[in-house]
């Protein structure tokens, strides 16, 4: 008999529950990757919606003023048609582009507070599936604006608002699902790895959008939208919300095929036997009631981390929506190269999110880890603004460092901290509270995400330095909001396994 290959021995060494955990980890990772995949194209396409029209304007002036040799002057070129995309061809194009970001993020912030309550009251699988299908539709609609030559600002704003509302179905759903499957052990590391889906989605969105941005920017939205809708179908067929959902499946399989016949001894052998129907006694557990909004706010740490995330997410989303355009202006690169270079910020973000999880697990201090990274991020942002025009090498290095320090606290708060607080001991094992707590924390952060790109659009009119001063101030305020929790953590003589006491599911 041939020996069993070592790979097969490795596969069968894992238990069934471990396989389902790994499957849920990978599936939810891919599902939320699609959400950021559809958010990133707008930042890549911005530099195409409003191009640098200087050279075209000069050509138009030369041609229209060429009557000095006695020839009839030629009619001026249609610069607007040949250059920027209306209505973003005006001098206030930064404000218009900022309004598009603001409309999406404002709708996202408002919808996030509602989605947590909805997610606790309907099956997460259905909620997430509908959200992904609808988000894919609205992302494609934005791209169809190019296909059908739509130049109405209202059209793009309406699509952004609708997409912002729909996309709130994603985060509370996937965090609740991953929190149901993974307990408190090494949660920082696991969720640090898992939360890299945001950076992976940003990278893929940049690459896909950058491939078509200069030739047909409509496909920069249509292709991610189709991917999003396809993954929504996958979600419907394969997402398992909770480990308990599998119990009924395996209890049915464990039912014996042959039934007992208790009438066999009483009746003749040639008589038809009456099979006894199996009786399954199910102990009904009381359904946990959804937690109220005020009840979630009374969980220790929810208010502090929510307000901290407001400023941390302000910085993160300003980079998400404005970094490619900034690189285009500062480094004088075209839209595709600027989009490709901006992915380094997300590469650094992956490393930063994982490091934040590992360090917080090791120290057992979530707030302290976030505060240290926020303290280091502020001067790093200033350094990036100073050297971004000095060449490719320094820019690449600073993008990686900034990405790690900016994304680390953001990733830790939205994943491990949210899961910790959503399973706090004061909830007495009520797993249905996780969606509401997650929605409150991320919804508050989304207010900052809406303000950041809007302020960046306004302040950039006075120079990009003003934008970086705003980002440094936001990081400093985020750190200050955690000081009470940091002091509380450092004052503990013993080192717990987590900064927030947890309750196993």
VMD Tcl script that draws the C-alpha trace (Angstrom):
set ca {
  {0.00 0.00 0.00}
  {1.35 3.40 -1.00}
  {2.02 5.98 1.68}
  {-0.47 8.82 2.07}
  {0.99 12.03 0.63}
  {2.04 14.56 3.30}
  {-0.27 17.21 1.83}
  {-3.30 14.95 2.28}
  {-2.23 14.12 5.85}
  {-2.07 17.85 6.53}
  {-5.54 18.42 5.10}
  {-7.23 15.66 7.09}
  {-5.52 16.82 10.30}
  {-7.85 19.81 10.47}
  {-11.25 19.48 12.08}
  {-14.46 20.27 10.27}
  {-15.01 23.47 12.26}
  {-11.53 24.69 11.33}
  {-12.32 24.24 7.65}
  {-15.51 26.25 8.01}
  {-13.62 28.96 9.86}
  {-11.05 29.18 7.09}
  {-13.78 29.22 4.45}
  {-15.68 32.02 6.24}
  {-12.46 34.00 6.68}
  {-11.63 33.81 2.97}
  {-15.18 34.42 1.76}
  {-15.82 37.50 3.93}
  {-12.35 38.77 2.97}
  {-13.25 38.58 -0.72}
  {-16.72 40.02 -0.20}
  {-15.51 43.19 1.49}
  {-12.59 43.49 -0.91}
  {-15.26 44.13 -3.55}
  {-16.68 47.06 -1.57}
  {-13.36 48.91 -1.66}
  {-12.82 47.74 -5.21}
  {-15.85 49.82 -6.22}
  {-14.94 52.86 -4.07}
  {-11.44 53.40 -5.42}
  {-12.12 54.19 -9.13}
  {-13.46 57.69 -8.43}
  {-10.08 58.78 -7.04}
  {-8.30 57.43 -10.14}
  {-10.74 58.99 -12.59}
  {-10.63 62.46 -10.99}
  {-7.51 63.46 -12.90}
  {-9.24 62.38 -16.12}
  {-12.44 64.27 -15.37}
  {-10.35 67.42 -15.10}
  {-7.14 67.33 -17.09}
  {-4.31 69.84 -17.34}
  {-5.58 71.79 -20.32}
  {-2.70 74.27 -20.57}
  {-1.15 72.79 -23.70}
  {-4.48 72.47 -25.47}
  {-5.38 76.05 -24.59}
  {-2.06 77.27 -25.99}
  {-2.65 75.43 -29.25}
  {-6.14 76.88 -29.46}
  {-4.76 80.40 -28.96}
  {-2.09 79.96 -31.62}
  {-4.55 78.63 -34.17}
  {-7.21 81.24 -33.46}
  {-4.65 84.07 -33.51}
  {-2.83 82.96 -36.63}
  {-4.26 85.73 -38.88}
  {-1.14 87.89 -38.73}
  {0.02 86.80 -42.21}
  {-3.15 87.97 -43.85}
  {-4.96 84.64 -43.67}
  {-8.46 84.34 -42.32}
  {-8.24 83.37 -38.61}
  {-9.40 79.83 -37.90}
  {-12.25 79.21 -35.48}
  {-11.13 78.33 -31.95}
  {-10.86 74.73 -30.92}
  {-13.49 73.27 -28.62}
  {-11.19 72.97 -25.66}
  {-13.90 71.71 -23.30}
  {-14.74 68.83 -25.63}
  {-11.10 67.90 -26.18}
  {-9.98 68.23 -22.57}
  {-11.98 67.96 -19.35}
  {-15.30 66.19 -18.85}
  {-18.19 68.57 -18.26}
  {-19.28 69.72 -15.71}
  {-15.80 69.26 -14.16}
  {-14.15 71.61 -16.67}
  {-14.76 74.71 -14.56}
  {-12.31 76.48 -12.26}
  {-14.13 75.17 -9.19}
  {-13.56 71.58 -10.29}
  {-11.97 70.67 -6.94}
  {-15.13 71.70 -5.12}
  {-17.27 69.70 -7.56}
  {-15.11 66.60 -7.17}
  {-15.17 67.10 -3.42}
  {-18.96 67.31 -3.54}
  {-19.09 63.89 -5.20}
  {-16.97 62.40 -2.43}
  {-19.02 64.20 0.19}
  {-22.33 63.00 -1.21}
  {-21.19 59.37 -1.12}
  {-19.61 59.55 2.32}
  {-22.44 61.58 3.89}
  {-24.98 59.03 2.70}
  {-22.68 56.27 3.95}
  {-22.40 57.86 7.41}
  {-26.18 58.29 7.73}
  {-26.94 54.83 6.41}
  {-24.40 53.15 8.68}
  {-26.36 53.99 11.82}
  {-29.42 52.33 10.29}
  {-27.73 49.29 8.77}
  {-26.63 47.92 12.13}
  {-30.21 47.78 13.37}
  {-31.41 46.26 10.09}
  {-28.63 43.67 10.13}
  {-29.74 42.41 13.55}
  {-33.32 41.89 12.42}
  {-32.96 40.13 9.06}
  {-30.60 37.35 7.92}
  {-27.15 38.78 7.26}
  {-26.70 36.64 4.14}
  {-29.75 38.17 2.47}
  {-28.93 41.68 3.67}
  {-25.40 41.48 2.29}
  {-26.47 39.87 -0.99}
  {-29.03 42.57 -1.79}
  {-26.55 45.27 -0.84}
  {-23.82 43.90 -3.12}
  {-26.14 43.47 -6.09}
  {-27.51 47.00 -5.71}
  {-24.05 48.50 -5.19}
  {-22.79 46.78 -8.31}
  {-25.70 48.29 -10.22}
  {-25.04 51.87 -9.07}
  {-21.30 51.55 -9.69}
  {-22.04 50.50 -13.26}
  {-24.47 53.42 -13.62}
  {-21.67 55.88 -12.85}
  {-19.58 54.35 -15.62}
  {-22.51 54.45 -18.02}
  {-22.35 58.23 -17.71}
  {-19.31 58.04 -19.99}
  {-20.93 55.55 -22.37}
  {-24.06 57.68 -22.84}
  {-22.20 61.03 -22.67}
  {-24.00 62.30 -19.56}
  {-22.74 65.67 -18.30}
  {-25.27 66.35 -15.54}
  {-23.76 66.87 -12.10}
  {-27.06 65.87 -10.53}
  {-26.85 62.43 -12.17}
  {-23.46 61.67 -10.67}
  {-24.46 63.03 -7.25}
  {-27.62 60.92 -7.14}
  {-25.69 57.79 -8.08}
  {-23.09 58.54 -5.40}
  {-25.75 59.08 -2.71}
  {-27.58 55.87 -3.60}
  {-24.35 53.88 -3.67}
  {-23.28 55.33 -0.33}
  {-26.53 54.25 1.32}
  {-26.39 50.77 -0.18}
  {-22.77 50.11 0.73}
  {-23.55 50.41 4.43}
  {-24.87 46.86 4.24}
  {-21.31 45.57 3.98}
  {-19.27 46.39 7.07}
  {-21.67 45.47 9.92}
  {-22.52 42.24 8.11}
  {-18.98 40.95 7.55}
  {-17.72 42.03 10.99}
  {-20.67 40.33 12.68}
  {-20.06 37.18 10.66}
  {-16.33 37.04 11.36}
  {-16.94 37.88 15.03}
  {-19.39 34.97 15.30}
  {-16.82 32.51 13.99}
  {-13.68 33.68 15.79}
  {-13.39 34.07 19.55}
  {-11.15 36.39 21.51}
  {-7.97 34.33 21.15}
  {-5.45 36.20 18.95}
  {-8.28 38.35 17.63}
  {-5.94 41.27 16.87}
  {-3.72 39.15 14.61}
  {-6.61 37.39 12.88}
  {-8.54 40.57 12.23}
  {-5.38 42.46 11.31}
  {-4.80 39.92 8.55}
  {-8.49 39.90 7.63}
  {-8.77 43.69 7.52}
  {-6.14 43.85 4.80}
  {-9.10 43.37 2.45}
  {-9.55 47.16 2.48}
  {-6.04 47.72 1.13}
  {-6.29 44.79 -1.28}
  {-9.56 46.21 -2.60}
  {-7.98 49.66 -2.98}
  {-5.01 48.19 -4.85}
  {-7.16 46.13 -7.20}
  {-9.52 49.07 -7.72}
  {-6.57 51.31 -8.60}
  {-5.12 48.81 -11.05}
  {-8.43 48.02 -12.75}
  {-9.49 51.67 -12.96}
  {-6.01 52.75 -14.07}
  {-6.03 50.25 -16.93}
  {-8.97 52.00 -18.64}
  {-8.80 55.52 -17.20}
  {-7.05 57.12 -20.18}
  {-9.01 55.34 -22.91}
  {-12.50 54.68 -21.54}
  {-12.98 55.72 -17.92}
  {-16.52 54.32 -17.95}
  {-15.04 50.81 -17.79}
  {-13.12 51.86 -14.68}
  {-16.51 51.70 -12.93}
  {-18.38 49.10 -14.97}
  {-15.85 46.29 -14.49}
  {-15.66 46.66 -10.66}
  {-19.45 46.94 -10.56}
  {-19.86 43.63 -12.40}
  {-17.35 41.95 -10.08}
  {-19.29 43.26 -7.08}
  {-22.59 41.90 -8.38}
  {-21.04 38.51 -9.17}
  {-19.68 38.21 -5.64}
  {-23.13 39.09 -4.32}
  {-24.42 35.91 -5.97}
  {-21.57 33.95 -4.38}
  {-22.52 35.42 -1.00}
  {-26.11 34.23 -1.38}
  {-25.08 30.64 -2.06}
  {-22.18 30.17 0.36}
  {-22.10 32.60 3.33}
  {-22.65 30.96 6.73}
  {-23.59 33.58 9.29}
  {-23.02 31.62 12.51}
  {-21.57 28.22 13.47}
  {-24.92 27.30 15.01}
  {-26.48 27.46 11.53}
  {-24.70 24.19 10.68}
  {-26.13 22.25 13.61}
  {-29.48 21.63 11.95}
  {-27.73 20.46 8.78}
  {-25.62 17.84 10.55}
  {-28.41 16.80 12.90}
  {-30.48 15.80 9.86}
  {-27.59 13.76 8.46}
  {-27.10 11.95 11.76}
  {-30.72 10.63 11.75}
  {-30.60 6.80 11.25}
  {-31.93 5.52 7.96}
  {-33.56 2.42 9.45}
  {-36.54 3.14 11.64}
  {-37.61 1.17 14.68}
  {-40.87 -0.72 14.45}
  {-42.45 -1.06 17.84}
  {-45.50 -2.87 16.40}
  {-43.51 -5.70 14.87}
  {-43.84 -8.02 17.87}
  {-47.61 -7.42 18.19}
  {-48.62 -8.08 14.60}
  {-48.15 -11.10 12.35}
  {-45.06 -11.08 10.16}
  {-47.08 -10.75 6.98}
  {-48.82 -7.67 8.31}
  {-47.67 -4.25 7.23}
  {-45.64 -2.65 9.97}
  {-46.29 0.91 11.00}
  {-43.08 2.86 11.41}
  {-42.73 5.13 14.40}
  {-41.96 8.71 13.49}
  {-38.79 9.99 15.13}
  {-39.38 12.49 17.87}
  {-36.70 15.13 18.23}
  {-36.73 17.05 21.46}
  {-35.31 20.52 20.94}
  {-34.49 22.70 23.87}
  {-35.54 26.15 22.81}
  {-33.16 28.88 23.87}
  {-34.46 32.33 24.45}
  {-33.72 34.60 21.51}
  {-31.40 37.46 22.44}
  {-33.09 40.80 22.00}
  {-31.39 43.40 19.79}
  {-29.57 46.05 21.80}
  {-30.78 49.65 21.65}
  {-28.71 52.58 20.41}
  {-28.33 54.06 23.91}
  {-27.57 50.65 25.33}
  {-24.67 50.27 22.91}
  {-23.33 53.71 23.85}
  {-23.20 52.69 27.51}
  {-20.70 49.90 26.76}
  {-17.35 51.10 28.18}
  {-15.07 52.36 25.42}
  {-17.63 52.70 22.63}
  {-17.81 56.52 22.78}
  {-14.03 57.03 22.99}
  {-13.18 54.67 20.15}
  {-16.04 56.00 18.00}
  {-14.82 59.61 18.29}
  {-11.23 58.54 17.75}
  {-12.24 56.72 14.60}
  {-13.97 59.89 13.36}
  {-10.59 61.62 13.04}
  {-8.60 58.52 12.08}
  {-11.00 57.72 9.25}
  {-10.94 61.37 8.15}
  {-7.22 60.97 7.44}
  {-7.57 57.54 5.84}
  {-10.35 58.50 3.45}
  {-8.70 61.77 2.47}
  {-5.80 59.67 1.20}
  {-8.21 57.20 -0.38}
  {-10.01 59.84 -2.46}
  {-7.31 62.47 -3.05}
  {-3.89 60.78 -3.07}
  {-3.79 59.95 -6.82}
  {-4.73 63.53 -7.72}
  {-2.13 64.90 -5.30}
  {0.57 62.69 -6.84}
  {-0.49 63.85 -10.31}
  {-0.02 67.50 -9.32}
  {3.04 67.13 -7.05}
  {5.05 64.57 -9.04}
  {3.67 65.60 -12.49}
  {2.63 62.07 -13.44}
  {-0.23 60.95 -15.64}
  {-3.38 59.42 -14.16}
  {-2.33 55.79 -14.66}
  {1.13 56.14 -13.13}
  {-0.23 58.18 -10.22}
  {-2.87 55.51 -9.56}
  {-0.26 52.75 -9.63}
  {2.02 54.68 -7.29}
  {-0.81 55.35 -4.84}
  {-1.20 51.59 -4.28}
  {1.99 51.70 -2.19}
  {0.03 53.55 0.48}
  {-2.30 50.55 0.68}
  {0.62 48.10 0.72}
  {1.93 49.92 3.77}
  {-1.60 49.85 5.17}
  {-1.68 46.04 5.02}
  {1.54 45.81 7.05}
  {0.37 48.49 9.49}
  {-2.95 46.77 10.15}
  {-1.28 43.41 10.84}
  {1.38 44.98 13.09}
  {-1.26 46.87 15.07}
  {-3.15 43.61 15.67}
  {-0.04 41.65 16.68}
  {1.24 44.37 19.04}
  {-2.15 44.88 20.69}
  {-2.50 41.11 21.21}
  {0.98 40.92 22.73}
  {0.55 43.91 25.03}
  {-3.17 43.47 25.68}
  {-3.60 47.20 25.15}
  {-5.68 48.23 22.14}
  {-5.98 51.94 22.98}
  {-2.26 52.33 23.73}
  {-1.31 50.73 20.43}
  {-3.60 53.07 18.52}
  {-2.36 56.15 20.39}
  {1.30 55.42 19.69}
  {0.70 54.93 15.97}
  {-1.38 58.11 15.77}
  {1.38 60.05 17.55}
  {3.94 58.83 15.02}
  {1.65 59.43 12.04}
  {1.41 63.23 12.44}
  {5.11 64.06 11.85}
  {5.31 61.39 9.15}
  {2.55 63.14 7.21}
  {4.49 66.39 7.42}
  {7.59 64.63 6.12}
  {5.64 63.18 3.20}
  {4.36 66.62 2.20}
  {7.93 67.96 2.24}
  {9.66 65.26 0.17}
  {6.90 64.17 -2.22}
  {8.36 66.41 -4.92}
  {12.00 65.35 -4.44}
  {11.90 62.20 -6.53}
  {10.44 58.73 -6.83}
  {12.62 57.01 -4.20}
  {11.73 59.18 -1.18}
  {8.07 59.27 -2.26}
  {7.85 55.48 -2.39}
  {9.40 55.11 1.08}
  {7.18 57.72 2.70}
  {4.05 56.29 1.07}
  {4.76 52.91 2.67}
  {5.44 54.38 6.11}
  {2.43 56.74 5.99}
  {0.17 53.90 4.87}
  {1.22 51.74 7.81}
  {0.83 54.43 10.48}
  {-2.43 55.85 9.11}
  {-4.14 52.52 8.45}
  {-2.95 50.71 11.60}
  {-5.23 52.46 14.15}
  {-8.10 52.62 11.64}
  {-7.89 48.88 10.97}
  {-7.56 47.96 14.65}
  {-10.56 50.03 15.78}
  {-12.90 48.90 13.00}
  {-12.15 45.18 13.48}
  {-10.67 43.84 16.73}
  {-11.85 46.71 18.94}
  {-15.37 46.61 17.47}
  {-15.54 42.85 17.98}
  {-14.22 43.23 21.53}
  {-16.80 45.84 22.44}
  {-19.59 43.98 20.65}
  {-18.92 40.94 22.87}
  {-18.33 42.86 26.10}
  {-19.16 41.06 29.35}
  {-21.91 43.59 30.09}
  {-23.88 42.18 27.14}
  {-24.09 38.75 28.84}
  {-23.36 36.84 25.66}
  {-25.85 38.71 23.46}
  {-24.22 38.12 20.08}
  {-26.86 40.19 18.30}
  {-25.36 43.37 19.74}
  {-22.22 43.07 17.62}
  {-23.83 44.48 14.48}
  {-25.16 47.56 16.28}
  {-21.87 48.30 18.07}
  {-19.96 47.91 14.82}
  {-22.39 50.22 13.01}
  {-22.12 52.91 15.70}
  {-18.31 52.89 15.69}
  {-17.96 52.81 11.91}
  {-20.88 55.20 11.41}
  {-19.22 57.80 13.63}
  {-15.98 57.24 11.76}
  {-17.81 57.70 8.48}
  {-18.73 61.25 9.51}
  {-15.02 61.98 9.53}
  {-14.65 60.12 6.25}
  {-17.23 62.47 4.74}
  {-15.61 65.60 6.15}
  {-12.04 64.74 5.16}
  {-12.38 64.69 1.36}
  {-14.73 67.70 1.49}
  {-12.24 69.76 3.51}
  {-9.42 68.57 1.28}
  {-11.27 69.88 -1.77}
  {-11.80 73.25 -0.11}
  {-8.35 73.65 1.45}
  {-6.43 72.52 -1.63}
  {-7.46 75.78 -3.31}
  {-5.02 77.49 -0.90}
  {-2.33 74.90 -1.44}
  {-1.77 71.25 -0.55}
  {0.15 72.25 2.58}
  {-3.15 73.29 4.17}
  {-4.54 69.80 3.54}
  {-1.60 68.15 5.33}
  {-1.93 70.51 8.30}
  {-5.56 69.40 8.59}
  {-4.54 65.74 8.49}
  {-1.88 66.21 11.18}
  {-4.38 68.01 13.42}
  {-6.90 65.18 12.94}
  {-4.33 62.55 14.00}
  {-3.43 64.57 17.09}
  {-7.09 64.93 18.10}
  {-7.68 61.21 17.58}
  {-4.80 60.46 19.94}
  {-6.13 62.87 22.59}
  {-9.53 61.15 22.59}
  {-7.89 57.88 23.63}
  {-5.86 59.29 26.52}
  {-8.36 58.26 29.21}
  {-8.37 54.65 27.98}
  {-4.58 54.69 27.62}
  {-4.15 55.81 31.24}
  {-6.61 53.13 32.34}
  {-4.71 50.43 30.44}
  {-1.30 51.51 31.71}
  {-2.55 51.69 35.29}
  {-3.44 48.01 35.34}
  {-0.86 45.93 37.16}
  {-1.85 42.66 35.47}
  {-1.79 42.15 31.71}
  {-5.11 40.79 30.44}
  {-5.43 38.99 27.14}
  {-7.30 41.96 25.72}
  {-7.79 45.57 26.63}
  {-11.52 44.98 26.68}
  {-12.96 42.12 28.66}
  {-14.67 39.67 26.38}
  {-17.41 37.12 26.51}
  {-17.02 34.00 24.41}
  {-19.85 33.17 22.03}
}
mol new
graphics top color blue
foreach p $ca { graphics top sphere $p radius 0.5 }
foreach p [lrange $ca 0 end-1] q [lrange $ca 1 end] { graphics top cylinder $p $q radius 0.2 }
display resetview
